[in-house]
Amino acid sequence: MEGMEDLVREFLVEAYEGLDQLDRDFVALEQDPGSKEVLGQIFRTVHTIKGASGFLSLHKLGAVAHVGENLLSLLRDGKQAVTAETTSALLAMADAIRDMLEHVEREQSEGDQDYSPLIAALTRLADDGPSPEPSAAVEEARGPATAAEAAAPAVAAVGAEGGRGSVAENSIRVDVNLLDTLMNLVGELVLARNQILQFTASQEDSGFLGTCQRLNLVTTELQEGVMKTRMQQIGSVWTKFPRVVRDLAIGCGKRVRIEMEGRHTELDKTIIESIKDPLLHAIRNAVDHGIETPAVRRERGKPEEGCISLRAFHEGGQVNIEIADDGGGIDPERVRTKALASGIVSSDRAARMSERELIGLVTMPGFSTAEKVTNVSGRGVGMDVVKTNIEKIGGTIDIHSVLGRGTTIRIKIPLTLAIIPALIVTSGGERFAIPQVNLLELVRLDGSQAQACIEHIHGVPVYRLRGNLLPLAYLDVELGHERRGGRPSDREANIVVLRAEDQQFGLVVESVLDTEEIVVKPLGKQLKGVPAFAGAAIMGDGRVALIIDVVGLAQTASLIAERRQAESGRQGGAPAAAGTRETLLLLAVGARTRVAVRLATVARLEEFPTSAIECTAGHEVVQYRGEIMPLVRLADVLSVPAASGEGSDEGLQVVVVRGSGGRSVGLVVDRILDIVEEDIEVTRHSVHPCIRGAATLQGRVTDLLDVDGILDRELAGFAGHLVPAAAGS
């Protein structure tokens, strides 16, 4: 049962609840032996336990439940009458199931008790009916359960000594609607917190400021706690996929296996429910359309058994899901032919479409490349369902395919839809929120720099960022605001570098204010059709700020260009890719060490005077935005030699600010080198607990830092030191 601990735990909770219900139902059955409703409920409970035990390979438990289910089926259908003997046998079955569940919980096994007398008694009752006299076999069968009952006080003793009770006693079921209500209330509390923090900016009363800081900390922890109650592991959705793949492969005459990685990745329950159907459709398409028959694979020099890889991981505040197959890939020319035959595109448009655009047609409603309609495919529904449902929850879908090698579907979805971190910007005197998951970096140009550095190519403004041309869009122009301060190129430019569908563009805004956690509110029906907005948020002063839909804005500004051809050649459809594409911040630490951290984990880059660094509880700290921010020197963590006078201006410390548990933490480095986005191949070369591996970036070996591991190690117990004392203490 390796890797299934959470499933076993969930099964135990449900099974114990079912047994408690059985006890009540058997009492009701003795009072009304002919009740079809009670018999039906008992049957469903035993049937559920039997089905789950089979899935978890609990064969002994399944055998006992199976013969009990057979007898209950006869009683439910009125083919046998309920007697004292059948009731005693069924009670013995319930006791035996409870005994095995306790063994599973304590020892991860069903125990060595022999239940064959009970199975024989239940089988005889189902085959021959109850005997005139009580069966000795039933009494004998109840023996193991009686022994278990006698030993029960000692087993509670074990639980008390071990400091924990039964898994059922430590679990509680809560209605999802109640969790939604709690989430909404926490959202309102976050709004109130933001308003209070905005008010404290003009206050100097230390007692009031300390109380507000405490409120901020408690609100953040409460928000995280409530969000965790709504989180579920994606493995709960994946459990049925192996069976689906098996059945589909047999029906299609193929040999297919599925490999799953990242089953413990957590998402909000509402999102979990929303992705069930899209993932199922993607899996079905991979089996039916992607994987070739064994004969074809043999001709192409591939193993006869195809492979579908399902992978989930967190990155940049989002959940990434990849469904990859090593099949035949998508033939763009075949897609073009089908699209023309179906009338989805005109002949002129089809002739001008790139390979990426053609592959994107498979998500169009009514489009199918199947030769004939079967019970699996051919009706033109499938990938359009995937795209529609993913976009409904604010996600994106991308398809990469190489003919003959396979196809990879990449899905990005938010962790939760309730509260998100966002960058607050202004345009036309109004505030707008940009989700931080789309944010890469900020660039500020003064008037002269803007004139010199912002060029125009075919009428499109671009900025040369580290040698790459970055297309620009002006927020005031796209939103129709009256432009202030002359032409865009005559004034200073605040460029927000964003990612949309794996491509970068710059959004020029009037000013950048700050980052803030915002509570997402849905748009009214009048604004739902506007592609530039994804929702709204109430700010600290009570005013509303619209949330920018980055992908929609990029499409409106015609900035989402064709994908680089090199990428489609590089991205194969093989389940195990050679490298992983990441956006990294490169840092210099000490004299010769280069390190990198994921850009998505970085909140801000700051410089502090050395004189501003103080010490408390044995840790260096700095006062930062109304809180005490602890500092961690990466040179000390990595034990590298100090730099020889290089780096930032004399007397300034370069600090990478990272949010951790609702607080800010600063990583002290020597220099900020660059931001890169590359396919990296991680090499495990170090046993250092703070380094997750190394990669070659810009031609030099660079250590990839485990920032969470660094913070856990260096700041253990430090956060509690910063909690303000209660009033009057």
JOMOGI-V945348 format. One record per pair of residues at least 6 apart in sequence whose C-alpha atoms are under 7 Angstrom apart, sorted by the first residue. I is the first residue (numbers start at 1). J is the second residue. D is the distance in Angstrom with one decimal. If there is no record, write none. Layout:
i;j;d
I;J;D
I;J;D
This chain:
i;j;d
12;101;6.9
13;167;6.4
13;168;4.8
15;49;6.2
16;168;6.6
18;45;5.9
19;94;6.8
22;42;6.2
25;38;6.3
25;42;6.8
29;35;6.8
29;38;6.5
33;82;5.8
36;76;6.1
39;76;5.5
40;76;6.1
43;69;6.3
43;72;5.8
43;73;6.9
46;65;6.2
46;69;6.3
47;69;6.4
50;62;5.0
50;65;5.4
50;66;6.3
53;59;6.9
53;61;6.6
53;62;5.5
54;62;6.0
61;97;6.3
61;100;6.8
64;93;6.7
64;119;6.0
67;119;6.5
67;122;6.1
67;123;6.1
68;90;6.6
68;93;6.8
68;122;6.3
70;126;6.7
71;122;6.9
71;126;4.9
74;80;5.8
75;81;6.1
75;82;6.6
80;129;7.0
85;130;6.4
85;134;5.8
86;130;6.8
89;122;6.5
89;138;5.7
92;141;6.7
92;142;5.0
92;145;6.9
95;145;5.2
96;145;5.5
99;145;6.5
99;148;6.4
100;110;4.9
100;111;6.4
103;109;5.9
103;110;5.4
103;111;5.7
104;110;5.4
115;141;6.9
117;137;6.3
117;140;7.0
117;141;5.3
118;138;6.4
118;141;4.4
121;137;5.8
121;138;5.9
159;165;5.2
183;226;6.5
186;223;6.1
187;519;5.8
190;219;6.8
191;538;7.0
191;539;6.9
191;540;6.3
193;216;6.4
194;540;4.7
195;540;3.8
195;541;5.8
198;540;6.3
200;209;6.7
210;724;6.0
214;723;6.8
214;724;6.0
220;662;5.8
230;268;5.4
230;269;5.5
231;266;5.8
231;267;5.1
231;268;4.4
231;269;5.6
232;266;5.2
232;267;5.5
232;268;6.3
232;269;5.8
233;263;6.6
233;264;5.1
233;265;5.4
233;266;4.3
233;267;6.4
234;263;5.6
234;264;6.3
234;265;5.7
234;266;5.9
234;267;6.7
234;272;6.8
235;263;4.2
235;264;6.1
237;276;6.3
242;258;6.4
245;256;7.0
245;287;7.0
248;287;6.9
249;255;5.9
249;256;6.0
249;287;6.5
252;288;6.9
253;293;6.8
254;293;5.1
254;294;6.2
255;294;6.8
255;304;6.8
255;305;4.7
255;306;6.1
256;305;5.3
256;306;4.6
256;307;5.6
257;306;6.4
257;307;5.1
257;308;6.3
258;307;5.8
258;308;4.7
258;309;5.8
259;308;6.2
259;309;4.8
259;310;6.1
260;309;6.0
260;310;4.7
260;311;5.8
261;310;6.2
261;311;4.7
261;312;6.4
262;311;5.8
262;312;4.9
262;313;6.0
263;312;7.0
265;312;6.5
265;313;6.1
267;415;5.2
267;416;6.8
268;415;6.1
268;416;5.2
274;389;6.9
275;390;6.9
278;385;6.4
278;386;4.2
278;389;6.7
281;382;5.5
281;383;6.8
281;386;6.8
282;383;6.8
286;325;6.4
290;325;6.6
290;327;4.8
290;328;5.8
290;329;6.2
290;406;6.9
291;306;5.9
291;325;6.9
291;326;6.8
291;327;4.1
291;328;6.4
292;327;5.9
292;328;6.5
294;304;4.5
294;305;6.7
297;303;6.4
297;304;5.6
298;304;5.9
306;326;6.5
306;327;6.9
307;325;5.8
307;326;6.0
308;324;5.7
308;325;4.5
308;326;7.0
308;575;6.6
309;323;5.7
309;324;5.1
309;325;6.3
309;575;5.0
310;322;5.8
310;323;4.8
310;324;6.6
311;321;5.6
311;322;5.1
311;323;6.7
312;319;6.9
312;320;5.5
312;321;4.4
312;322;6.5
313;319;5.8
313;320;5.4
313;321;6.8
314;320;6.1
316;437;5.7
316;600;4.5
316;601;6.7
317;414;6.9
317;415;6.6
317;437;5.9
318;412;6.5
318;413;5.7
318;414;4.6
318;415;5.4
319;412;5.7
319;413;5.3
319;414;6.1
319;415;6.1
320;411;5.7
320;412;4.7
320;413;6.6
321;410;5.9
321;411;5.0
321;412;6.4
322;408;6.7
322;409;5.6
322;410;4.6
322;411;6.3
323;408;5.7
323;409;5.1
323;410;6.7
324;407;5.7
324;408;4.1
324;409;6.2
324;573;6.0
324;574;6.4
324;575;4.9
325;406;5.4
325;407;5.6
325;408;6.5
325;573;6.0
325;574;6.0
325;575;5.6
326;405;5.7
326;406;4.4
326;407;6.9
326;573;5.9
326;574;4.9
326;575;6.3
327;404;6.7
327;405;5.9
327;406;4.4
328;403;5.9
328;404;4.2
328;405;5.6
328;406;5.2
329;401;5.5
329;402;5.4
329;403;4.4
329;404;5.4
329;405;5.8
329;406;4.0
329;407;5.1
330;401;5.9
330;402;6.8
330;403;5.7
331;403;5.9
332;355;5.9
332;358;5.8
332;359;6.1
335;358;6.4
335;369;6.9
336;350;6.4
336;358;6.5
338;369;6.7
339;345;6.0
340;346;6.5
340;347;6.5
356;563;6.9
362;368;6.9
362;383;6.5
363;383;4.7
363;384;4.3
363;387;6.4
364;384;5.4
365;380;6.5
365;381;6.5
365;384;5.2
366;380;4.0
366;381;6.0
367;380;4.7
368;378;5.8
368;379;6.9
368;380;4.8
370;377;6.8
370;378;5.0
372;378;5.8
373;379;6.2
387;397;6.4
390;396;6.3
394;413;6.5
394;414;6.8
395;412;5.3
395;413;4.2
395;414;6.5
396;411;5.8
396;412;5.3
396;413;6.7
397;410;5.7
397;411;4.5
397;412;6.5
398;409;5.8
398;410;5.1
398;411;6.5
399;408;5.9
399;409;4.6
399;410;6.3
400;407;5.8
400;408;5.2
400;409;6.4
400;568;6.6
400;571;6.6
400;573;7.0
401;407;4.2
401;408;6.2
401;572;6.5
401;573;5.7
402;572;5.7
402;573;6.2
405;572;6.5
405;573;5.6
405;574;6.5
406;572;6.7
406;573;3.8
406;574;5.9
407;573;4.1
408;573;5.0
418;519;6.0
418;520;5.5
419;517;6.6
419;518;5.6
419;519;4.6
419;520;5.9
420;517;5.6
420;518;5.6
420;519;6.7
421;435;6.3
421;436;5.7
421;515;6.9
421;516;5.6
421;517;4.2
421;518;6.1
422;433;5.8
422;434;5.3
422;435;4.4
422;436;4.7
422;515;5.5
422;516;5.5
422;517;6.0
422;518;6.7
423;433;5.6
423;434;5.1
423;435;6.5
423;436;6.1
423;514;5.9
423;515;4.4
423;516;6.4
424;431;6.6
424;432;5.7
424;433;4.6
424;434;6.5
424;512;6.3
424;513;5.5
424;514;5.5
424;515;5.9
425;431;5.6
425;432;5.3
425;433;6.3
425;509;6.7
425;511;5.7
425;512;4.5
425;513;5.6
426;432;5.9
426;509;6.4
426;510;5.4
426;511;5.4
426;512;6.6
427;475;6.6
427;476;5.6
427;509;6.0
427;510;5.0
428;476;6.3
428;481;5.6
428;482;6.6
431;545;5.5
432;545;5.0
432;546;5.1
432;547;5.9
432;548;6.7
433;545;6.4
433;546;6.2
433;547;4.6
433;548;6.0
434;547;5.9
434;548;5.3
438;498;5.4
438;499;5.2
439;497;6.3
439;498;4.8
439;499;6.6
440;497;5.5
440;498;5.5
440;499;6.9
441;496;6.4
441;497;5.2
442;495;5.9
442;496;4.9
442;497;5.9
443;494;6.0
443;495;5.0
443;496;6.5
444;493;5.8
444;494;4.6
444;495;6.1
445;492;5.5
445;493;5.0
445;494;6.4
446;492;4.2
446;493;6.4
447;490;5.9
447;491;4.6
447;492;4.3
450;489;5.7
450;491;7.0
450;492;6.1
450;493;6.2
451;489;5.3
451;490;6.2
453;463;6.1
453;464;7.0
454;461;6.5
454;462;5.7
454;463;4.9
455;461;5.6
455;462;5.3
455;463;6.3
456;462;5.9
461;471;6.1
461;472;5.5
462;469;6.1
462;470;5.3
462;471;4.4
462;472;5.3
463;469;5.7
463;470;5.1
463;471;6.6
464;470;6.0
470;504;6.9
470;505;5.5
470;506;6.4
471;505;5.2
471;506;6.1
471;559;6.8
472;505;5.9
472;506;4.6
472;507;5.8
472;508;6.9
473;506;6.3
473;507;5.0
473;508;6.1
473;557;6.7
474;507;5.8
474;508;4.7
474;509;6.5
475;507;6.4
475;508;6.0
475;509;5.7
476;483;6.6
478;557;6.9
485;491;6.6
493;508;6.2
494;508;5.5
494;509;5.6
494;510;6.7
494;511;6.3
495;506;5.7
495;507;5.5
495;508;4.5
495;509;6.5
496;506;5.5
496;507;5.0
496;508;6.2
497;504;6.8
497;505;5.8
497;506;4.4
497;507;6.4
498;504;5.6
498;505;5.6
498;506;6.0
499;505;6.5
500;550;6.3
500;551;5.1
501;551;7.0
503;560;7.0
518;537;6.1
519;537;5.7
520;535;6.3
520;536;5.9
520;537;5.4
521;535;5.7
521;536;5.1
521;537;5.8
522;535;5.0
522;536;6.3
523;535;5.0
523;536;6.3
531;549;6.9
531;552;4.8
531;553;6.6
532;548;5.9
532;549;5.1
532;552;5.0
532;553;4.6
533;546;6.6
533;547;5.6
533;548;4.7
533;549;4.7
534;547;5.5
534;548;5.8
534;549;4.8
535;546;6.1
535;547;5.1
536;544;6.7
536;545;5.7
536;546;4.3
536;547;5.2
537;544;5.7
537;545;5.3
537;546;6.3
537;547;6.9
538;544;4.6
538;545;6.3
539;545;6.7
554;560;6.0
578;681;6.7
579;679;5.4
579;680;5.0
579;681;4.6
580;679;5.1
580;680;5.3
580;681;6.6
581;677;6.8
581;678;5.3
581;679;4.0
581;680;6.0
582;677;5.6
582;678;5.8
582;679;6.5
583;598;6.1
583;599;5.8
583;676;5.7
583;677;4.2
583;678;6.7
584;596;6.0
584;597;5.5
584;598;4.6
584;599;4.9
584;675;5.7
584;676;5.4
584;677;6.3
585;596;5.4
585;597;5.4
585;598;6.2
585;599;5.3
585;674;6.1
585;675;4.6
585;676;6.6
586;595;5.9
586;596;4.5
586;597;6.9
586;672;6.4
586;673;5.3
586;674;5.2
586;675;5.9
587;594;5.8
587;595;5.3
587;596;5.9
587;669;6.9
587;671;5.8
587;672;4.8
587;673;5.3
588;594;4.8
588;595;6.4
588;669;6.5
588;670;5.5
588;671;5.0
588;672;6.4
588;673;6.6
589;634;6.7
589;635;5.7
589;669;5.5
589;670;5.3
590;635;5.7
590;640;5.8
590;641;5.4
590;642;4.3
590;643;4.5
590;670;6.5
591;641;5.9
591;642;5.4
591;643;3.9
591;644;6.5
594;702;5.1
594;703;6.4
595;702;5.2
595;703;4.6
595;704;5.8
595;705;6.7
596;702;6.6
596;703;6.2
596;704;5.0
596;705;6.2
597;704;6.2
597;705;5.7
601;658;6.4
602;656;6.8
602;657;6.1
602;658;5.1
603;657;5.5
603;658;5.2
603;659;6.4
604;656;6.3
604;657;5.1
605;655;6.0
605;656;4.8
605;657;5.9
606;654;6.1
606;655;5.2
606;656;6.4
607;652;6.0
607;653;5.4
607;654;4.7
607;655;5.9
608;652;5.4
608;653;5.2
608;654;6.8
609;651;5.6
609;652;4.4
609;653;6.2
610;651;5.3
610;652;5.6
610;653;6.1
612;622;6.3
613;620;6.5
613;621;5.8
613;622;5.0
614;620;5.7
614;621;5.3
614;622;5.9
615;621;5.6
619;630;6.8
620;630;6.0
620;631;5.4
621;628;6.4
621;629;5.4
621;630;4.2
621;631;5.3
622;628;5.9
622;629;5.4
622;630;6.5
623;629;6.1
629;664;5.8
629;665;5.6
629;666;6.8
630;665;5.5
630;666;6.2
631;665;6.2
631;666;4.6
631;667;5.9
631;668;6.6
632;666;6.2
632;667;4.9
632;668;5.9
633;667;5.9
633;668;4.7
633;669;6.7
634;667;6.5
634;668;6.0
634;669;6.2
647;670;5.4
647;671;5.3
648;654;7.0
648;671;6.5
653;668;6.8
654;668;5.9
654;669;5.7
654;670;6.2
654;671;6.5
655;666;5.6
655;667;5.4
655;668;4.6
655;669;6.1
656;666;5.5
656;667;5.0
656;668;6.5
657;664;6.4
657;665;5.7
657;666;4.5
657;667;6.4
658;664;5.6
658;665;5.2
658;666;6.1
659;665;6.1
680;695;6.3
681;695;6.0
682;693;5.8
682;694;5.5
682;695;5.2
683;693;5.4
683;694;5.2
683;695;6.2
684;693;4.6
684;694;6.5
685;693;6.2
685;694;7.0
686;693;6.5
690;705;6.0
690;706;5.1
690;709;5.7
690;710;5.5
691;703;6.6
691;704;5.8
691;705;4.6
691;706;5.4
692;704;5.7
692;705;5.8
692;706;5.6
693;703;6.1
693;704;5.4
694;701;6.7
694;702;5.5
694;703;4.4
694;704;5.4
695;701;5.8
695;702;5.4
695;703;6.6
696;702;6.0
